[in-house]
Amino acid sequence: MNKRTGILASGSQVSEGVATMSEHIIDVNEQNFQTAVLEESSQRLVVIDFWADWCAPCKALMPVLEKLAHEYAGQFVLAKVNADEQQNISGQFGIRSLPTVIFMKEGQPIDAFQGAKSEKEIREVLDKHLPKPWDAQLEQAQQMLADKDYQAALETLRRAYKDSEQRYDIALSLAFALIEMNRCDEAQTVMDTIAFVDREAHYDRLLASLELKREAGKSPEIQALEEQLNNDPDNLQLAYQLAVQFSQNNQFKEALDLLLMVLKDDKEFQEGAAKKAYLDVLAAMGKGEPLAIEYQRKFFNMLY
């Protein structure tokens, strides 16, 4: 008996006589319990299905569990225990009715249910205990940020940000990547989505970095052009020149806004130079960028 859990354990490895349906589904007995359940639960979630041949609800539940085990592709292992044949294991878990399903992590039961459940209900229990895809994406992106591979990190963080419904810690990492790429307006937009309750020290530090980046990003050429354009706001040549400077500084939103202004006034400005510059900025941002998609739509609306 395992002293920590009070659950039957054996030091034996998986016996050759145990039928393994797949790498994610295994039949459990006393010989492989230690390896297949206790030790495995320190690596990933183990879902133990206690069943019997005479139990009709068990036969209804098992195909659902097997389907999910295949679909989740290794996020958990389904450990099937025939309660009649493995009475010692059933007794250690105090099984009184079938089917009973127990969820194990780190050698400990963390959740359970009895009776047949719908696929939706089982998914809800699984989702409580399985790592979310965006957690892995965030971890990958943080390594990319450490390696200064900001473009790859940005793409990964955008997916995680969307899939997690704009979770605040992912938003902060996304804003950091944008700031490092000098895309300050986009970073500000992301930071504005963070709820006030989540705006703690990390948020304040990032906001300060954003302001510093804005100031540092203003080259003498940009500052001079901004001043000239402020004094002559209808000057398309100045707007075009400033847009080019912005695009070279990765300030894509600012560049696109100015180029769009030029094109609305003159679609063939400088024999199509403004149109080409606009499309070049969209291409530089990469496919799937929300900002690129937004401004591509604006471009076609303006043209047609």
Secondary structure, DSSP 8 states (H G I E B T S, - for coil): --TTT----------TTS--SBTTEEE--TTTHIIIIIIGGGTSEEEEEEE-TT-HHHHHHHHHHHHHHHHHTTSEEEEEEETTT-HHHHHHTT--SSSEEEEEETTEEEEEEES---HHHHHHHHHHHS--HHHHHHHHHHHHHHTT-HHHHHHHHHHHHHHTTS-HHHHHHHHHHHHHTT-HHHHHHHHHTS-GGG--HHHHHHHHHHHHHHHHT--HHHHHHHHHHHHSTT-HHHHHHHHHHHHHTT-HHHHHHHHHHHHHH-TTTTTTHHHHHHHHHHHHH-TT-HHHHHHHHHHHHHH-
